[in-house]
Amino acid sequence: MTTSPDITAITLGVRDVERSRAFYVDGLGFRSVLHLDGEISFVQCAPGQLLALWDVMQMPGEYGDVAHGPSAPPVSLGHNVGDAEEVERLYAAALAAGATSVSPPTVRNWGGVSACVADPDGFRWDLAHNPSFHVDLDGTVHLGES
C-alpha cells in the first residue's frame, strides 16, 4: 500500500487542555472530535486533518523533552478565509475566546488582509484573506498562479 505524504495531525503541547479546547472550538470554530478531560482533545482543523491539544506535561513519555520557554514557539498556523470581513470576525472571536492580539487585521502589501493572534499557549495563528489563494476540488492549492 502506498500513502501520500499528507499531514493528518498536528499536535500542540498545551498547558491547559480545557482552556485550549474552548479557544479552538468556541473561538476558531473547529469541530470537536474527541475530548479526554485534562489529557488531550482532538479537533478537526481541515478535511482529513486533526489538531491535537495535548497536555504538555504528558508529552515527554512519547516525544522526549519538550517544554514552553519565554519566547513564542517558532511556528505559525494559518487559517485562510474567503474575505476580509471573515478575518475581522475570526479575530474578534479569537480574542473573546482567550487569544492575545499580536497584530490586528491589516491590509498587507501582498494584496490581502491578515491578523495574528496568540492562542492561550502562545502559538501564533495567522488569520488571512489572500485573494490569490484558492483550492481546487481535488485539494490542489494555488497561490497566485492561474
Order of alpha helices (4+ residues) and beta strands (2+ residues): beta-alpha-beta-beta-beta-alpha-beta-alpha-beta-beta-beta-beta-beta
